Amino acid sequence: MIPPVRRLLAAALFGALLVLPGFTGAAQADSSLQTVWLAKTAADVQKVANYWNPDKLKKADNYAPATPATKPATPTSTSTAAATAGPVTKVLKGRTAPRVTPVAPRKGGAASTIGKVFFRFGDKEYWCSASSVAAGNRSVVATAGHCAYDPRQGVTAQYWIFVPNPGPNGETPNGIYVGSSISMHLDWAGKGDYDFDYAFVTVHRGFTWTEKDGKYVMTDVGRLQDNVGGDGLAINQKIGGAALAFGYPAGPQPDGSRPYDGRTLELCKGLTSWTVAPGLDLQKGVQLQPCSFTAGASGGPWLVNYNAAQKLGDLTGINSLTWNRDAKGAYDAVSSPNFDSVTGEIYRHAAALTTPSKVT
């Protein structure tokens, strides 16, 4: 769910963006963050869990990836952010950027930090890509801002869950994690500024569905990071280096072809460069090329210092916009907001939030 594209030959993980050369400098941001609650209590978690019952999860990959072509969500009494928004908090300037190193799962073995988020805007279900980030509360997910909050209507996503390493038929081998709150920059929440199209979502303890006496019941599986590990966080990275972008693309290419099925984790490897898109308020975007991702990859992580054996790296961006730079039949680049010190402060806020110790 992202704002309508202002006809630049552009779309966010859906269409092409007209490339404008050069980097015009930092956006004039408010430097404030806001936390919006998704599900605060155990009762709220139960409601979300019941919505994503096993039968519904089997159909989840058939829902639409969030795209700019989707009409704005219509606020309802249960989805209006004004009823659940926390206070606006000034981002502290001058603090040392947080040093976040990757963390392996407690059980050992390779991590499974990347997965999908499923949610609803209005009366329709959507999905995006996302990843687990190492944090003190062991419960932080990074994704695109447009995969959690619709700034056009000031509406939060409903029934938001993260499923790491999802199976092709609704399987949740590493649990289901209900979103507790969204921490995001006020310039995303207030005006849909694509320099801040990212969100850190604090999630509740996970659960799986277990069949008992002919019924499905929730079985607690613990904290996200303990189960799947968490990527580190690398901000203020030098532009021009290599990065890996991950996601679950599914949408069509400009020529109508569909090379991706949305059920397989895909990878792009390329070099970063600055890019801008004034029509989307993107003044300090970071572009990675080559990459042919389509809709569905939104929110997937950009990783550096990646260890293929451990399946861990340092998060340095998220898939936000896709680009057709040569105006041919396929997308050829993807871009992210620049992860800078402000990003580090928003992450730090999400990593300090707590959730109930029991939800099942």
N, C-alpha and C positions, 0 to 999 in steps of 0.2 A: 504494500500500500504506500505509494509515494505520490507526490504532487503531480498534476498533469504536466507533461512535457510541453515547453513553450515553443514547439515547432522549430528546433534547431537541427533537424534530422537526428533527434536525440531521444533516448529512453534509458531508464535505469534497469539494467539487466533485462532489456526487452528490445531496445532499438539502438540506433547509432547516434553518436554525438559528433557534432562538428568540432574538429580539433582546432583550437586557437593556440598559436605558438606562445611560448614563454610563460614565465611565472610572474604574476603581478604583485606579489607580496601578500602579507598576512591579512586575513579578513578582519574587519572591525567587529570583533565578537563582544558580547556582553560579559563573558567570562563568569557565567553563573551556571550552576547545575540544578536539576530538579529530580526528585525521586517520585515516581508514581507507583502506587500499589496495585498489584495484580490480584494476589490472593494472600491475605494477611494471616488467617487463622486456619486451624485444622479443619474446621467446617468448610471453609472456602476451598481448601485443597480437595476435600472429598467431593465437592460439587464439580470441580474441574475433572477429577479422576472419573467420576461417573459419566461425564460427557464423552471422554475418550475411552470408552469401554473397548474390550478386545475386538468386537465386531466392527466398530467404527475405525479402529486403528488399521484393520485389514484393508480399508478403503483409502487410507490417508494419502498414499502416493498418487491417487487419482485427483486430489484437490489441486487447485490452481496455484502455481508459484506467484508470489506477490509481484505485481508489475505496475508501471505507471498507467497502463491502459485501463486498469481497474477503476471503476468509478469510486468516488469518496465514500467512506463508511458513513452511515446515518447514526448519529448518537442516539442511545437509548438510555433508559433509567439505570441499566446495569453496566453500561460501557462508557459513560461520560467521565472523562478524566477529572473534571472539577470536583467530583464527589470523592475521589480517592487520591488526589494530588498531595504530596508532601510540600513542605516549605521550600522556597527557592534559597539556595545556598551559594554564596560567593565562592568562586574557586580561589584558593589561596595561592598567591604568586610568590615566586622566589624560593619555594621549597625544593629540596633535592628530589629529583625524579625517583619514583619507587623502583627498587631493584627486585625484579621478580624472576626467579629461575624456575625452569620446568620441574615438575614433580611427577614421579612415576606412581602408578596405582599401588596401594598398600599390599595388595595380594601379589605384587611382582609381575613380571612379564611386560609385554609391550602395552603402551597406552592406547586408548580409544577415545581421544578427546573430541573428534569431529563427528557431527551428526546433523539432525534436522530439528527445526522448531515447527510446531503445528499450532495454529491459532485461528481465531475467527474475528473478522471485522464485519459488523452488521449481521447479515443472515448468511454469510458465505465463509467457508473454510479455506485457509491458505497454508502454505509452508515456505520455509526458507532454510538456508544452511546456517550453522553456528558451531562454536567450539567452547570447550571447557578451558578456563584460565586459572592457573594456580593462585590461591588466595588464602588468607588467614582463616576465613570462615569455611573454606573448602567447598564453596557453593556459588561460583561465578561463571556465567556464560557470556561470551561476546558474540554479537551479531550486528546486522545493519539496523540503524534507527527505524527504517521503514518496515522492518520485520517485527516491530513491537509497538509502534506509536504512529498514528496518522495525524500529522500536524495540520492538515487542511480542515479537519473538523475538531481537532483537539480531543481525539479519541484513542484510548489504549486498546491494545489487542485483548480479546476475551479468550478464556480457556487456553492460555499460553502454556505449552509444555516443550521440554527439550528431550529428545531421544538420541543419545549417543549411539553410534554404530548401528543404525536401524537395519532390520532385515527387510527383504523385498516384499513380504506379505504381512506386514504389521508386527513383526517380531521386535521385541525390546530386550535384547540380551543383556544390556547393562543398566536397565531400569528406565523409569519415566520420572522426570523431574519437573514439578509444577513451578512456574514462575511466581516469585513472591513480590518482587518490585523491579522497576526499571530505573536505572540511573543514566541520565542523558544530559547533554548540553542544552541550555535554555534556548539557544538559537535553532536547534532542531525542533524542539517542542513548540516554540513560538512562531517560527516562520519557515520551517522546512529548509534550512540552510544546509546544502550538501557538504560543506566543510565539516559538518558535525553529524553526518549520517551514520552514526554508530551508537550502540547501547550496550551497557553492561547490566545483565539481568541476574539478580540474586535469586537462587532457586531453593526450594524446600528439599528436605530429605527425599530420596527416591523410593520408588516402590515398583513392584511387578504385579501383574494379575496372576493369581493362583486359583485353580479350580478346586473347590471343596464342596462336597455334598451337592454336586450339580450346579453350583453357583460360583461366580468369580469373586474373589475377595482380594483386597490390597495386602501385599506382604512387604514390609519395610526392607530396604536394601542398603540404607545408610546414605552418607554424603557423596555427592557427585565426584569430587576429586579423589576420595578414597577408592572409588570403584574404577574410574577411568583415567586418573591422572589429570594433570593440568599443564598447559603450555605456559612458558614464561611470557614476559612482556618486554618488548624492546621499543622504546620511543626515541624521538629525535634522531632517527637513522639518517645516515648520509644517503642522498639521492644519487642514483647511478649504479647501485649495487644489485646483486641478484636476489630474488625472492621466489618463494613457491606459493601459489594460490591454490586453495582447495575448495571444492563445493560439489553440490549435486545438481548440475544443470539439467534442464528438461525442455525448455521452450524451443521454438523454431528459430532458425537462422533467417537473415533477411531474404534469402532466396526460397524460403519455405521448407527447407530440409530440416530433419530432426536427428542429428547425430547422437544425441544423448537421451537416455531414458529416465533420468531422475532417480534411479534406484542404485546407481553405482557412483562411488566417490571418485571424482575426476581431479586431475592435477594439471596446472600450468606452471611453467618455469620461464622466467624472463628477467629483463633488467628494468629498473624503475626510472622514471623521469617525471618532471613536473608537468602538470596540465591544468587548464582552467575551462570553466563553462559558466560564463556570467549569467546566463539565463536561469541557472540553477543555484546561483550564489556560490558556485564553487570557484574559489580564488586560489586555493593552495592544495589542489588535488595531486595525488601521486598515481601515475599510470604504470601498469605492467604490461609489457608486450614481448613476445606474442602470447595471445590467449583468446580462444574462441568460445568462452563460456556464454551460455544463454540464461534465460530466466530460470530461477531455481537455485542458482549459485549465490544469490544475494546473501550476505552475512557470513559466507565462508571465510576462513582465516587466511591471512598472508603470514607465512612463517619464514624466519631466517634462522641460521644455525641449526638446521634440521638434522636430527639423527634418525635415519631410516629404520634402524634396528629397534630403537626405543619408541619410534613414532612420536617424537616430541621435538618442539622447536620453540622459538620466541615469537610471539604475536607482534606484528608490526603494522597490521592494517586488516581491513575486511573488504570483501567484494561489495561495491556500492553501485557503480555505473559500468556498463559495457559499451564499447566503442567500435564503430566501423570506420576506421580511419581512411581506408582507400575506397570507400563507397562501393565495394563489391559484394559478393553474395554471402559472406560470412563475417562475423565479428572477429576482430583481430587484436583487441586489447581490453583490459579491465582496469578500473581505477578504484582508489580508496581515499577517504579523507586522510590527511596527514596526521599521524599519531604523534602528538607533541606533548609538552608538559601539562597542558590542560587535560588532555586525554588521560594522562597519568593520575591526575587529581580525581577525575570522575571514576576511574577504576578503583582508586584508593577508597572512595566513598562506598562503592558497591561491595568491596571486600570486607568492610567493617560492619556491615549490617548483619543482624542475627535473625534467625527463624526458629520456630518452635522445635523442641527436641523430639517431639513425637507427633506424627500426622496420620498414623494408621491405627 
